[in-house]
Amino acid sequence: MRPTSKINSSLNKRRRLSLLKKVGYITIFVLFFLSLLVLGLTNDKIQIKSVSITGNISVPKEDILNIVNNNLDKKYLYIIRTDNFFLLKRWTIKREILRDMKKVRDVNISFSGLDAFEVSITERVGKYIWCDSTTTSKCYFMDEDGLVFTEAPEFSGHPFQEYSGLIMENPIGQSYFNNVRFKQIAQFFSALDNMKLEPKLFNAVDEHKYEVRLFSGSKIIVDDKKSFERNIQDLQAVIDNGYIKADTQSLKKIQYIDLTFGNKVIFK
């Protein structure tokens, strides 16, 4: 039995040595590969040397560059900088710009070479006004989706559709209803204007009850139990039948028009 035991012991030693050699070769190969990778990723030819900002109008270029440079200055494994073609955190830069700058609607980042890239900004356009009628009386721009994104200056007259209610505080970054519902509301506002009813302000009493204040001083009361299209049809029928005249002097005699009673139109 002793000769057999010695043979087995010798074989085990050889296997261990062979395994250690394989592990050693693999380790050397991995280290060599990682060294080449580090050298490649830190190569001066792929390091970012130029960043251009385009499309910004009211958003300061410096604010955008601060976010970009903050992400270029980071490192992987405390060694490899992210300011190169392969490791640029494009999605992080885009996400942070959209998060911190509500005036920005979209961001596109594209390379113009191995060492240069462009940040293209699309800013929101103010199409509507939301006014805080409860506290400060300040007004803010909203985009086409009903997102409040910046404070508006004071205007002479009423160049924009005006909205109020629903948003309680810190309006910038908040939405006035979801974008689908808001577009329906904006279309309703426009339809009233086309009917010569001269809407001044759409006020959301809450998420379900609304009122439209007219320049005549009267108001139209609606809710979400009936579609805006149906409300327009009912109003048009009342006008066509001569019960209400769509002119300022006639509307001044009316305190309100209530469209929340199904097929009935109540006015006083």
Solvent accessible surface area in square Angstrom, and as a share of the most:
residue,aa,sasa,rsa
1,M,194,0.87
2,R,200,0.73
3,P,91,0.57
4,T,73,0.43
5,S,67,0.43
6,K,147,0.62
7,I,104,0.53
8,N,76,0.39
9,S,52,0.33
10,S,47,0.30
11,L,71,0.35
12,N,64,0.33
13,K,116,0.49
14,R,160,0.58
15,R,160,0.58
16,R,132,0.48
17,L,104,0.52
18,S,50,0.33
19,L,110,0.55
20,L,117,0.58
21,K,123,0.52
22,K,122,0.52
23,V,77,0.44
24,G,28,0.27
25,Y,145,0.55
26,I,108,0.55
27,T,64,0.37
28,I,115,0.58
29,F,133,0.56
30,V,66,0.38
31,L,103,0.51
32,F,120,0.50
33,F,110,0.46
34,L,82,0.41
35,S,56,0.36
36,L,93,0.46
37,L,75,0.37
38,V,43,0.25
39,L,122,0.61
40,G,35,0.34
41,L,23,0.12
42,T,52,0.30
43,N,65,0.34
44,D,88,0.45
45,K,154,0.65
46,I,18,0.09
47,Q,45,0.20
48,I,20,0.10
49,K,115,0.49
50,S,58,0.37
51,V,36,0.20
52,S,50,0.32
53,I,19,0.09
54,T,54,0.31
55,G,45,0.44
56,N,41,0.21
57,I,158,0.80
58,S,61,0.40
59,V,6,0.03
60,P,69,0.43
61,K,92,0.39
62,E,112,0.50
63,D,61,0.31
64,I,0,0.00
65,L,44,0.22
66,N,97,0.50
67,I,20,0.10
68,V,0,0.00
69,N,77,0.40
70,N,83,0.43
71,N,0,0.00
72,L,18,0.09
73,D,92,0.48
74,K,78,0.33
75,K,110,0.47
76,Y,92,0.35
77,L,140,0.70
78,Y,203,0.77
79,I,107,0.55
80,I,12,0.06
81,R,80,0.29
82,T,1,0.00
83,D,15,0.08
84,N,1,0.00
85,F,63,0.26
86,F,133,0.55
87,L,40,0.20
88,L,15,0.08
89,K,54,0.23
90,R,107,0.39
91,W,189,0.66
92,T,27,0.16
93,I,0,0.00
94,K,52,0.22
95,R,141,0.51
96,E,25,0.11
97,I,0,0.00
98,L,56,0.28
99,R,142,0.52
100,D,81,0.42
101,M,25,0.11
102,K,70,0.30
103,K,62,0.26
104,V,1,0.00
105,R,86,0.31
106,D,66,0.34
107,V,3,0.01
108,N,88,0.45
109,I,21,0.11
110,S,49,0.32
111,F,50,0.21
112,S,92,0.59
113,G,33,0.32
114,L,91,0.45
115,D,51,0.26
116,A,19,0.15
117,F,2,0.01
118,E,58,0.26
119,V,0,0.00
120,S,35,0.23
121,I,7,0.03
122,T,70,0.41
123,E,25,0.11
124,R,50,0.18
125,V,106,0.61
126,G,20,0.20
127,K,97,0.41
128,Y,28,0.11
129,I,6,0.03
130,W,5,0.02
131,C,18,0.11
132,D,18,0.09
133,S,73,0.47
134,T,114,0.66
135,T,106,0.62
136,T,80,0.46
137,S,82,0.53
138,K,94,0.40
139,C,38,0.23
140,Y,22,0.08
141,F,34,0.14
142,M,0,0.00
143,D,1,0.01
144,E,73,0.33
145,D,29,0.15
146,G,0,0.00
147,L,29,0.14
148,V,0,0.00
149,F,14,0.06
150,T,24,0.14
151,E,88,0.39
152,A,12,0.10
153,P,84,0.53
154,E,177,0.80
155,F,82,0.34
156,S,113,0.73
157,G,55,0.53
158,H,91,0.41
159,P,83,0.52
160,F,57,0.24
161,Q,39,0.17
162,E,31,0.14
163,Y,0,0.00
164,S,1,0.01
165,G,19,0.18
166,L,49,0.24
167,I,13,0.07
168,M,161,0.72
169,E,121,0.54
170,N,120,0.62
171,P,16,0.10
172,I,83,0.42
173,G,28,0.27
174,Q,69,0.31
175,S,59,0.38
176,Y,0,0.00
177,F,28,0.12
178,N,95,0.49
179,N,72,0.37
180,V,96,0.55
181,R,51,0.19
182,F,0,0.00
183,K,87,0.37
184,Q,68,0.30
185,I,0,0.00
186,A,8,0.06
187,Q,119,0.53
188,F,3,0.01
189,F,10,0.04
190,S,43,0.28
191,A,26,0.21
192,L,0,0.00
193,D,77,0.40
194,N,118,0.61
195,M,26,0.12
196,K,139,0.59
197,L,1,0.00
198,E,70,0.31
199,P,8,0.05
200,K,81,0.34
201,L,21,0.10
202,F,0,0.00
203,N,19,0.10
204,A,2,0.02
205,V,90,0.51
206,D,59,0.30
207,E,108,0.48
208,H,103,0.46
209,K,121,0.51
210,Y,2,0.01
211,E,22,0.10
212,V,0,0.00
213,R,96,0.35
214,L,5,0.02
215,F,96,0.40
216,S,16,0.10
217,G,70,0.67
218,S,2,0.02
219,K,68,0.29
220,I,0,0.00
221,I,47,0.24
222,V,1,0.00
223,D,15,0.08
224,D,58,0.30
225,K,181,0.77
226,K,31,0.13
227,S,58,0.37
228,F,10,0.04
229,E,107,0.48
230,R,92,0.34
231,N,1,0.00
232,I,35,0.18
233,Q,112,0.50
234,D,18,0.09
235,L,1,0.00
236,Q,69,0.30
237,A,47,0.37
238,V,16,0.09
239,I,34,0.17
240,D,103,0.53
241,N,104,0.53
242,G,50,0.48
243,Y,146,0.55
244,I,4,0.02
245,K,130,0.55
246,A,30,0.23
247,D,61,0.31
248,T,44,0.25
249,Q,121,0.54
250,S,27,0.17
251,L,1,0.01
252,K,116,0.49
253,K,172,0.73
254,I,20,0.10
255,Q,113,0.50
256,Y,53,0.20
257,I,0,0.00
258,D,17,0.09
259,L,1,0.01
260,T,44,0.26
261,F,116,0.48
262,G,43,0.41
263,N,117,0.60
264,K,136,0.58
265,V,28,0.16
266,I,70,0.36
267,F,80,0.33
268,K,139,0.59
